[in-house]
Amino acid sequence: MDEKARLRRFGIGMAVTLAVTVVVGAVFGSLAVPLSLAIGLGITLLLGGGRSRG
């Protein structure tokens, strides 16, 4: 995966994470916000948005 594709995936993942965090915060309250941020960032990194392998 080249650098441009990796950065695109990271940007999309973070945008989705922030959108989900806002929704979760509105529905479940402030206690769920850190959990949704941690899960979203973890999924983003696992899907290839993190450090390159090489």
PQR file with spaces between the fields and no chain letter, atoms N, CA, C, O and H, PARSE charges and radii, in Angstrom:
ATOM       1  N    MET     1       0.852   -1.168    0.000 -0.4000 1.5000
ATOM       2  CA   MET     1       0.000    0.000    0.000 -0.0000 2.0000
ATOM       3  C    MET     1       0.903    1.238    0.000  0.5500 1.7000
ATOM       4  O    MET     1       1.819    1.350    0.815 -0.5500 1.4000
ATOM       5  N    ASP     2       0.638    2.138   -0.900 -0.4000 1.5000
ATOM       6  CA   ASP     2       1.479    3.328   -0.963 -0.0000 2.0000
ATOM       7  C    ASP     2       1.046    4.358    0.095  0.5500 1.7000
ATOM       8  O    ASP     2       0.016    4.211    0.753 -0.5500 1.4000
ATOM       9  H    ASP     2      -0.106    2.047   -1.562  0.4000 1.0000
ATOM      10  N    GLU     3       1.850    5.372    0.225 -0.4000 1.5000
ATOM      11  CA   GLU     3       1.649    6.373    1.275 -0.0000 2.0000
ATOM      12  C    GLU     3       0.328    7.133    1.091  0.5500 1.7000
ATOM      13  O    GLU     3      -0.372    7.407    2.065 -0.5500 1.4000
ATOM      14  H    GLU     3       2.687    5.491   -0.310  0.4000 1.0000
ATOM      15  N    LYS     4      -0.003    7.465   -0.141 -0.4000 1.5000
ATOM      16  CA   LYS     4      -1.232    8.234   -0.394 -0.0000 2.0000
ATOM      17  C    LYS     4      -2.474    7.427   -0.008  0.5500 1.7000
ATOM      18  O    LYS     4      -3.396    7.965    0.606 -0.5500 1.4000
ATOM      19  H    LYS     4       0.566    7.243   -0.933  0.4000 1.0000
ATOM      20  N    ALA     5      -2.502    6.160   -0.357 -0.4000 1.5000
ATOM      21  CA   ALA     5      -3.639    5.308   -0.005 -0.0000 2.0000
ATOM      22  C    ALA     5      -3.726    5.123    1.505  0.5500 1.7000
ATOM      23  O    ALA     5      -4.822    5.108    2.067 -0.5500 1.4000
ATOM      24  H    ALA     5      -1.754    5.722   -0.855  0.4000 1.0000
ATOM      25  N    ARG     6      -2.582    4.983    2.164 -0.4000 1.5000
ATOM      26  CA   ARG     6      -2.570    4.813    3.611 -0.0000 2.0000
ATOM      27  C    ARG     6      -3.118    6.053    4.310  0.5500 1.7000
ATOM      28  O    ARG     6      -3.904    5.943    5.252 -0.5500 1.4000
ATOM      29  H    ARG     6      -1.692    4.996    1.708  0.4000 1.0000
ATOM      30  N    LEU     7      -2.706    7.224    3.851 -0.4000 1.5000
ATOM      31  CA   LEU     7      -3.193    8.464    4.454 -0.0000 2.0000
ATOM      32  C    LEU     7      -4.685    8.669    4.185  0.5500 1.7000
ATOM      33  O    LEU     7      -5.400    9.197    5.037 -0.5500 1.4000
ATOM      34  H    LEU     7      -2.068    7.313    3.086  0.4000 1.0000
ATOM      35  N    ARG     8      -5.154    8.257    3.013 -0.4000 1.5000
ATOM      36  CA   ARG     8      -6.568    8.368    2.698 -0.0000 2.0000
ATOM      37  C    ARG     8      -7.380    7.477    3.639  0.5500 1.7000
ATOM      38  O    ARG     8      -8.401    7.909    4.174 -0.5500 1.4000
ATOM      39  H    ARG     8      -4.573    7.828    2.322  0.4000 1.0000
ATOM      40  N    ARG     9      -6.933    6.247    3.840 -0.4000 1.5000
ATOM      41  CA   ARG     9      -7.640    5.330    4.745 -0.0000 2.0000
ATOM      42  C    ARG     9      -7.633    5.860    6.172  0.5500 1.7000
ATOM      43  O    ARG     9      -8.629    5.750    6.887 -0.5500 1.4000
ATOM      44  H    ARG     9      -6.104    5.896    3.405  0.4000 1.0000
ATOM      45  N    PHE    10      -6.506    6.436    6.583 -0.4000 1.5000
ATOM      46  CA   PHE    10      -6.423    7.003    7.930 -0.0000 2.0000
ATOM      47  C    PHE    10      -7.399    8.161    8.082  0.5500 1.7000
ATOM      48  O    PHE    10      -8.089    8.257    9.097 -0.5500 1.4000
ATOM      49  H    PHE    10      -5.697    6.526    6.002  0.4000 1.0000
ATOM      50  N    GLY    11      -7.467    9.041    7.084 -0.4000 1.5000
ATOM      51  CA   GLY    11      -8.378   10.182    7.137 -0.0000 2.0000
ATOM      52  C    GLY    11      -9.834    9.759    7.180  0.5500 1.7000
ATOM      53  O    GLY    11     -10.625   10.310    7.945 -0.5500 1.4000
ATOM      54  H    GLY    11      -6.907    8.962    6.260  0.4000 1.0000
ATOM      55  N    ILE    12     -10.185    8.781    6.361 -0.4000 1.5000
ATOM      56  CA   ILE    12     -11.561    8.283    6.349 -0.0000 2.0000
ATOM      57  C    ILE    12     -11.889    7.633    7.688  0.5500 1.7000
ATOM      58  O    ILE    12     -12.966    7.849    8.244 -0.5500 1.4000
ATOM      59  H    ILE    12      -9.542    8.333    5.739  0.4000 1.0000
ATOM      60  N    GLY    13     -10.963    6.843    8.200 -0.4000 1.5000
ATOM      61  CA   GLY    13     -11.183    6.180    9.488 -0.0000 2.0000
ATOM      62  C    GLY    13     -11.366    7.166   10.619  0.5500 1.7000
ATOM      63  O    GLY    13     -12.225    6.973   11.480 -0.5500 1.4000
ATOM      64  H    GLY    13     -10.088    6.668    7.749  0.4000 1.0000
ATOM      65  N    MET    14     -10.573    8.214   10.629 -0.4000 1.5000
ATOM      66  CA   MET    14     -10.696    9.204   11.699 -0.0000 2.0000
ATOM      67  C    MET    14     -11.976   10.012   11.566  0.5500 1.7000
ATOM      68  O    MET    14     -12.592   10.360   12.574 -0.5500 1.4000
ATOM      69  H    MET    14      -9.875    8.371    9.930  0.4000 1.0000
ATOM      70  N    ALA    15     -12.389   10.317   10.335 -0.4000 1.5000
ATOM      71  CA   ALA    15     -13.651   11.044   10.140 -0.0000 2.0000
ATOM      72  C    ALA    15     -14.833   10.213   10.626  0.5500 1.7000
ATOM      73  O    ALA    15     -15.737   10.732   11.280 -0.5500 1.4000
ATOM      74  H    ALA    15     -11.889   10.034    9.517  0.4000 1.0000
ATOM      75  N    VAL    16     -14.820    8.923   10.303 -0.4000 1.5000
ATOM      76  CA   VAL    16     -15.893    8.042   10.764 -0.0000 2.0000
ATOM      77  C    VAL    16     -15.856    7.921   12.282  0.5500 1.7000
ATOM      78  O    VAL    16     -16.903    7.918   12.930 -0.5500 1.4000
ATOM      79  H    VAL    16     -14.085    8.502    9.772  0.4000 1.0000
ATOM      80  N    THR    17     -14.660    7.824   12.853 -0.4000 1.5000
ATOM      81  CA   THR    17     -14.520    7.738   14.306 -0.0000 2.0000
ATOM      82  C    THR    17     -15.110    8.966   14.992  0.5500 1.7000
ATOM      83  O    THR    17     -15.831    8.841   15.981 -0.5500 1.4000
ATOM      84  H    THR    17     -13.810    7.827   12.327  0.4000 1.0000
ATOM      85  N    LEU    18     -14.806   10.148   14.470 -0.4000 1.5000
ATOM      86  CA   LEU    18     -15.329   11.371   15.077 -0.0000 2.0000
ATOM      87  C    LEU    18     -16.852   11.457   14.946  0.5500 1.7000
ATOM      88  O    LEU    18     -17.534   11.879   15.879 -0.5500 1.4000
ATOM      89  H    LEU    18     -14.219   10.249   13.666  0.4000 1.0000
ATOM      90  N    ALA    19     -17.379   11.056   13.791 -0.4000 1.5000
ATOM      91  CA   ALA    19     -18.834   11.083   13.604 -0.0000 2.0000
ATOM      92  C    ALA    19     -19.522   10.119   14.566  0.5500 1.7000
ATOM      93  O    ALA    19     -20.535   10.461   15.175 -0.5500 1.4000
ATOM      94  H    ALA    19     -16.824   10.713   13.033  0.4000 1.0000
ATOM      95  N    VAL    20     -18.975    8.923   14.700 -0.4000 1.5000
ATOM      96  CA   VAL    20     -19.555    7.937   15.611 -0.0000 2.0000
ATOM      97  C    VAL    20     -19.443    8.422   17.059  0.5500 1.7000
ATOM      98  O    VAL    20     -20.353    8.209   17.860 -0.5500 1.4000
ATOM      99  H    VAL    20     -18.152    8.645   14.205  0.4000 1.0000
ATOM     100  N    THR    21     -18.347    9.061   17.385 -0.4000 1.5000
ATOM     101  CA   THR    21     -18.156    9.568   18.745 -0.0000 2.0000
ATOM     102  C    THR    21     -19.201   10.614   19.095  0.5500 1.7000
ATOM     103  O    THR    21     -19.716   10.622   20.213 -0.5500 1.4000
ATOM     104  H    THR    21     -17.607    9.234   16.735  0.4000 1.0000
ATOM     105  N    VAL    22     -19.518   11.490   18.162 -0.4000 1.5000
ATOM     106  CA   VAL    22     -20.544   12.516   18.407 -0.0000 2.0000
ATOM     107  C    VAL    22     -21.894   11.860   18.632  0.5500 1.7000
ATOM     108  O    VAL    22     -22.630   12.242   19.542 -0.5500 1.4000
ATOM     109  H    VAL    22     -19.099   11.483   17.254  0.4000 1.0000
ATOM     110  N    VAL    23     -22.220   10.878   17.809 -0.4000 1.5000
ATOM     111  CA   VAL    23     -23.509   10.186   17.946 -0.0000 2.0000
ATOM     112  C    VAL    23     -23.579    9.430   19.275  0.5500 1.7000
ATOM     113  O    VAL    23     -24.581    9.502   19.986 -0.5500 1.4000
ATOM     114  H    VAL    23     -21.622   10.568   17.070  0.4000 1.0000
ATOM     115  N    VAL    24     -22.510    8.710   19.601 -0.4000 1.5000
ATOM     116  CA   VAL    24     -22.478    7.943   20.848 -0.0000 2.0000
ATOM     117  C    VAL    24     -22.563    8.876   22.053  0.5500 1.7000
ATOM     118  O    VAL    24     -23.242    8.569   23.032 -0.5500 1.4000
ATOM     119  H    VAL    24     -21.695    8.653   19.023  0.4000 1.0000
ATOM     120  N    GLY    25     -21.884   10.000   21.983 -0.4000 1.5000
ATOM     121  CA   GLY    25     -21.947   10.964   23.075 -0.0000 2.0000
ATOM     122  C    GLY    25     -23.350   11.518   23.274  0.5500 1.7000
ATOM     123  O    GLY    25     -23.791   11.723   24.405 -0.5500 1.4000
ATOM     124  H    GLY    25     -21.332   10.250   21.188  0.4000 1.0000
ATOM     125  N    ALA    26     -24.051   11.759   22.165 -0.4000 1.5000
ATOM     126  CA   ALA    26     -25.409   12.290   22.257 -0.0000 2.0000
ATOM     127  C    ALA    26     -26.390   11.241   22.784  0.5500 1.7000
ATOM     128  O    ALA    26     -27.321   11.571   23.518 -0.5500 1.4000
ATOM     129  H    ALA    26     -23.693   11.592   21.247  0.4000 1.0000
ATOM     130  N    VAL    27     -26.179    9.983   22.408 -0.4000 1.5000
ATOM     131  CA   VAL    27     -27.126    8.932   22.779 -0.0000 2.0000
ATOM     132  C    VAL    27     -26.832    8.363   24.169  0.5500 1.7000
ATOM     133  O    VAL    27     -27.742    8.212   24.984 -0.5500 1.4000
ATOM     134  H    VAL    27     -25.423    9.715   21.811  0.4000 1.0000
ATOM     135  N    PHE    28     -25.571    8.048   24.438 -0.4000 1.5000
ATOM     136  CA   PHE    28     -25.224    7.330   25.663 -0.0000 2.0000
ATOM     137  C    PHE    28     -24.574    8.191   26.739  0.5500 1.7000
ATOM     138  O    PHE    28     -24.411    7.737   27.872 -0.5500 1.4000
ATOM     139  H    PHE    28     -24.831    8.170   23.776  0.4000 1.0000
ATOM     140  N    GLY    29     -24.208    9.404   26.414 -0.4000 1.5000
ATOM     141  CA   GLY    29     -23.602   10.274   27.406 -0.0000 2.0000
ATOM     142  C    GLY    29     -22.081   10.268   27.331  0.5500 1.7000
ATOM     143  O    GLY    29     -21.479    9.573   26.512 -0.5500 1.4000
ATOM     144  H    GLY    29     -24.341    9.773   25.494  0.4000 1.0000
ATOM     145  N    SER    30     -21.485   11.054   28.202 -0.4000 1.5000
ATOM     146  CA   SER    30     -20.044   11.301   28.115 -0.0000 2.0000
ATOM     147  C    SER    30     -19.188   10.102   28.517  0.5500 1.7000
ATOM     148  O    SER    30     -18.011   10.054   28.158 -0.5500 1.4000
ATOM     149  H    SER    30     -21.974   11.619   28.867  0.4000 1.0000
ATOM     150  N    LEU    31     -19.729    9.146   29.240 -0.4000 1.5000
ATOM     151  CA   LEU    31     -18.919    7.989   29.634 -0.0000 2.0000
ATOM     152  C    LEU    31     -18.560    7.095   28.451  0.5500 1.7000
ATOM     153  O    LEU    31     -17.541    6.406   28.497 -0.5500 1.4000
ATOM     154  H    LEU    31     -20.685    9.184   29.532  0.4000 1.0000
ATOM     155  N    ALA    32     -19.361    7.088   27.405 -0.4000 1.5000
ATOM     156  CA   ALA    32     -19.115    6.234   26.249 -0.0000 2.0000
ATOM     157  C    ALA    32     -18.157    6.873   25.243  0.5500 1.7000
ATOM     158  O    ALA    32     -17.666    6.181   24.351 -0.5500 1.4000
ATOM     159  H    ALA    32     -20.189    7.648   27.367  0.4000 1.0000
ATOM     160  N    VAL    33     -17.882    8.155   25.360 -0.4000 1.5000
ATOM     161  CA   VAL    33     -17.042    8.848   24.385 -0.0000 2.0000
ATOM     162  C    VAL    33     -15.616    8.302   24.359  0.5500 1.7000
ATOM     163  O    VAL    33     -15.128    7.997   23.271 -0.5500 1.4000
ATOM     164  H    VAL    33     -18.280    8.717   26.085  0.4000 1.0000
ATOM     165  N    PRO    34     -14.913    8.158   25.490 -0.5600 1.5000
ATOM     166  CA   PRO    34     -13.548    7.617   25.424  0.2800 2.0000
ATOM     167  C    PRO    34     -13.501    6.201   24.860  0.5500 1.7000
ATOM     168  O    PRO    34     -12.568    5.846   24.140 -0.5500 1.4000
ATOM     169  N    LEU    35     -14.500    5.402   25.187 -0.4000 1.5000
ATOM     170  CA   LEU    35     -14.546    4.037   24.667 -0.0000 2.0000
ATOM     171  C    LEU    35     -14.725    4.034   23.154  0.5500 1.7000
ATOM     172  O    LEU    35     -14.060    3.266   22.459 -0.5500 1.4000
ATOM     173  H    LEU    35     -15.257    5.691   25.772  0.4000 1.0000
ATOM     174  N    SER    36     -15.605    4.871   22.636 -0.4000 1.5000
ATOM     175  CA   SER    36     -15.806    4.916   21.190 -0.0000 2.0000
ATOM     176  C    SER    36     -14.575    5.461   20.476  0.5500 1.7000
ATOM     177  O    SER    36     -14.257    5.011   19.375 -0.5500 1.4000
ATOM     178  H    SER    36     -16.146    5.495   23.200  0.4000 1.0000
ATOM     179  N    LEU    37     -13.880    6.416   21.078 -0.4000 1.5000
ATOM     180  CA   LEU    37     -12.635    6.915   20.482 -0.0000 2.0000
ATOM     181  C    LEU    37     -11.568    5.823   20.439  0.5500 1.7000
ATOM     182  O    LEU    37     -10.875    5.671   19.433 -0.5500 1.4000
ATOM     183  H    LEU    37     -14.138    6.782   21.973  0.4000 1.0000
ATOM     184  N    ALA    38     -11.438    5.076   21.507 -0.4000 1.5000
ATOM     185  CA   ALA    38     -10.436    4.001   21.554 -0.0000 2.0000
ATOM     186  C    ALA    38     -10.744    2.909   20.539  0.5500 1.7000
ATOM     187  O    ALA    38      -9.843    2.426   19.853 -0.5500 1.4000
ATOM     188  H    ALA    38     -12.001    5.199   22.324  0.4000 1.0000
ATOM     189  N    ILE    39     -11.994    2.524   20.439 -0.4000 1.5000
ATOM     190  CA   ILE    39     -12.377    1.485   19.478 -0.0000 2.0000
ATOM     191  C    ILE    39     -12.178    1.975   18.051  0.5500 1.7000
ATOM     192  O    ILE    39     -11.654    1.243   17.211 -0.5500 1.4000
ATOM     193  H    ILE    39     -12.726    2.917   20.995  0.4000 1.0000
ATOM     194  N    GLY    40     -12.589    3.197   17.773 -0.4000 1.5000
ATOM     195  CA   GLY    40     -12.435    3.747   16.420 -0.0000 2.0000
ATOM     196  C    GLY    40     -10.984    3.871   16.005  0.5500 1.7000
ATOM     197  O    GLY    40     -10.632    3.530   14.876 -0.5500 1.4000
ATOM     198  H    GLY    40     -13.015    3.791   18.455  0.4000 1.0000
ATOM     199  N    LEU    41     -10.139    4.351   16.898 -0.4000 1.5000
ATOM     200  CA   LEU    41      -8.718    4.473   16.573 -0.0000 2.0000
ATOM     201  C    LEU    41      -8.096    3.097   16.378  0.5500 1.7000
ATOM     202  O    LEU    41      -7.288    2.905   15.469 -0.5500 1.4000
ATOM     203  H    LEU    41     -10.425    4.628   17.816  0.4000 1.0000
ATOM     204  N    GLY    42      -8.462    2.150   17.217 -0.4000 1.5000
ATOM     205  CA   GLY    42      -7.931    0.794   17.060 -0.0000 2.0000
ATOM     206  C    GLY    42      -8.321    0.171   15.735  0.5500 1.7000
ATOM     207  O    GLY    42      -7.491   -0.451   15.072 -0.5500 1.4000
ATOM     208  H    GLY    42      -9.118    2.306   17.955  0.4000 1.0000
ATOM     209  N    ILE    43      -9.567    0.330   15.344 -0.4000 1.5000
ATOM     210  CA   ILE    43     -10.013   -0.213   14.056 -0.0000 2.0000
ATOM     211  C    ILE    43      -9.304    0.486   12.904  0.5500 1.7000
ATOM     212  O    ILE    43      -8.903   -0.163   11.938 -0.5500 1.4000
ATOM     213  H    ILE    43     -10.242    0.835   15.882  0.4000 1.0000
ATOM     214  N    THR    44      -9.148    1.801   12.999 -0.4000 1.5000
ATOM     215  CA   THR    44      -8.442    2.546   11.952 -0.0000 2.0000
ATOM     216  C    THR    44      -7.016    2.039   11.788  0.5500 1.7000
ATOM     217  O    THR    44      -6.553    1.840   10.664 -0.5500 1.4000
ATOM     218  H    THR    44      -9.473    2.327   13.784  0.4000 1.0000
ATOM     219  N    LEU    45      -6.324    1.830   12.886 -0.4000 1.5000
ATOM     220  CA   LEU    45      -4.942    1.354   12.813 -0.0000 2.0000
ATOM     221  C    LEU    45      -4.870   -0.076   12.297  0.5500 1.7000
ATOM     222  O    LEU    45      -3.964   -0.412   11.534 -0.5500 1.4000
ATOM     223  H    LEU    45      -6.700    1.991   13.799  0.4000 1.0000
ATOM     224  N    LEU    46      -5.806   -0.918   12.700 -0.4000 1.5000
ATOM     225  CA   LEU    46      -5.806   -2.311   12.224 -0.0000 2.0000
ATOM     226  C    LEU    46      -6.118   -2.417   10.736  0.5500 1.7000
ATOM     227  O    LEU    46      -5.642   -3.337   10.071 -0.5500 1.4000
ATOM     228  H    LEU    46      -6.542   -0.645   13.320  0.4000 1.0000
ATOM     229  N    LEU    47      -6.906   -1.495   10.207 -0.4000 1.5000
ATOM     230  CA   LEU    47      -7.262   -1.544    8.788 -0.0000 2.0000
ATOM     231  C    LEU    47      -6.199   -0.940    7.888  0.5500 1.7000
ATOM     232  O    LEU    47      -6.398   -0.841    6.677 -0.5500 1.4000
ATOM     233  H    LEU    47      -7.293   -0.748   10.747  0.4000 1.0000
ATOM     234  N    GLY    48      -5.092   -0.543    8.453 -0.4000 1.5000
ATOM     235  CA   GLY    48      -3.984   -0.086    7.616 -0.0000 2.0000
ATOM     236  C    GLY    48      -3.760    1.403    7.623  0.5500 1.7000
ATOM     237  O    GLY    48      -2.996    1.911    6.801 -0.5500 1.4000
ATOM     238  H    GLY    48      -4.931   -0.623    9.436  0.4000 1.0000
ATOM     239  N    GLY    49      -4.399    2.118    8.522 -0.4000 1.5000
ATOM     240  CA   GLY    49      -4.198    3.551    8.569 -0.0000 2.0000
ATOM     241  C    GLY    49      -3.021    3.968    9.424  0.5500 1.7000
ATOM     242  O    GLY    49      -2.685    5.151    9.485 -0.5500 1.4000
ATOM     243  H    GLY    49      -5.019    1.706    9.189  0.4000 1.0000
ATOM     244  N    GLY    50      -2.400    3.027   10.073 -0.4000 1.5000
ATOM     245  CA   GLY    50      -1.300    3.360   10.980 -0.0000 2.0000
ATOM     246  C    GLY    50       0.057    3.305   10.300  0.5500 1.7000
ATOM     247  O    GLY    50       0.183    3.619    9.117 -0.5500 1.4000
ATOM     248  H    GLY    50      -2.672    2.066   10.023  0.4000 1.0000
ATOM     249  N    ARG    51       1.052    2.911   11.041 -0.4000 1.5000
ATOM     250  CA   ARG    51       2.421    2.874   10.523 -0.0000 2.0000
ATOM     251  C    ARG    51       2.538    1.850    9.408  0.5500 1.7000
ATOM     252  O    ARG    51       1.884    0.807    9.415 -0.5500 1.4000
ATOM     253  H    ARG    51       0.950    2.656   12.002  0.4000 1.0000
ATOM     254  N    SER    52       3.385    2.181    8.456 -0.4000 1.5000
ATOM     255  CA   SER    52       3.589    1.258    7.333 -0.0000 2.0000
ATOM     256  C    SER    52       4.471    0.104    7.771  0.5500 1.7000
ATOM     257  O    SER    52       5.302    0.245    8.668 -0.5500 1.4000
ATOM     258  H    SER    52       3.916    3.028    8.449  0.4000 1.0000
ATOM     259  N    ARG    53       4.284   -1.022    7.139 -0.4000 1.5000
ATOM     260  CA   ARG    53       5.097   -2.197    7.453 -0.0000 2.0000
ATOM     261  C    ARG    53       6.252   -2.265    6.467  0.5500 1.7000
ATOM     262  O    ARG    53       6.091   -2.684    5.320 -0.5500 1.4000
ATOM     263  H    ARG    53       3.609   -1.138    6.410  0.4000 1.0000
ATOM     264  N    GLY    54       7.386   -1.856    6.927 -0.4000 1.5000
ATOM     265  CA   GLY    54       8.469   -1.947    5.958 -0.0000 2.0000
ATOM     266  C    GLY    54       9.659   -1.161    6.284  0.5500 1.7000
ATOM     267  O    GLY    54      10.631   -1.170    5.529 -0.5500 1.4000
ATOM     268  H    GLY    54       7.516   -1.516    7.859  0.4000 1.0000
